[in-house]
Amino acid sequence: MLRISLDQWRTFIAVVDAGGFAQAAQALNKSQSTVSYAVRQIEERLGVAVFEIEGRKALLTTEGRILYRRGRSLVDEATRLERAAENLAKGQEQMLSLAVEGLFPTWLLLSCIERFGEEAPETRIELHESVMGGTDELLLSGAVDLAICADNLPAGHTGEVLLRYRAVAAAAPFHPLHQLGRELGVEDLKGHRHLVIRDSGLQRQRPSVWNVTERRLTISHKATSIRAACMGMGFAWYPEDWIREELAAGQLKPLPLKEGSERWGAMYLVYPDPDAAGPGAKRLGEIIRQEARALGQ
């Protein structure tokens, strides 16, 4: 017989994730005393202290970190099991949630959604346009039915390569970097503003290989970043698909870097749990695969 219930594990995990008992109580819509009691039951029944108090903060003990990691895995698996049962019971999903890394071509994504909508007009689509850690968090939390991730996949997940992308360093033709009239090195970039797309994740823990200078303007939307670059406010590496028109119109110009003028990456189709994916999620995934494959031919 299990000594700790799933609800108690969920409460313990919520305390850690929310940053305290009061915050967890608010997130779970429970009283703080109920939350405290659930954590105390874990400690008493297992004979370990999961928190230690330092000042006004409750910090995880070594044992608490281990239990948090294992408890989260248990709760996540239970959530996946319930979702799989729900999908099996209801057949076609009434709504699909999709997280898509901003690097994926918007026009291609919309084409896939339109094609799916013609086949399943009653299925609602909820689209999360995310960046780096934001995509990972939606995938790991089970908040979406499928995701398109870029480059490094979150631990424990595998994906199928959809597209490989090429990003080019670019700035407005009148930007001071272009006025140097020679090949550029990384040191040249450090004296100028780097336009960076903000990681949409709450934790923002994924390291970025794109940062080359402390002089940055961090922006949430790619359209704003491109506009800023065209105004001469800075430089950035942009996927070719994003700035094709600006390059053709002469509003942006590739930087003549000795090394690193191009950066390559890949985008992947990932399911939170392939076994639990419903028929709609599988069909939308197949459409995305087909359209991406046709683009790559």
Secondary structure, 3 states (H helix, E strand, C coil): CCCCCHHHHHHHHHHHHHCCHHHHHHHHCCCHHHHHHHHHHHHHHHCCCCEEEECCEEEECHHHHHHHHHHHHHHHHHHHHHHHHHHHHHCCCCEEEEEEECCCCHHHHHHHHHHHHHHCCCCEEEEEEECCHHHHHHHHCCCCCEEEEECCCCCCCCCEEEEEEEEEEEECCCCHHHHCCCCECHHHHCCCCEEEECCCCCCCCCCCCCCCCCCEEEECCHHHHHHHHHCCCCEEEEEHHHHHHHHHCCCCEECCECCCCEEEEEEEEECCCHHHCCHHHHHHHHHHHHHHHHHHC
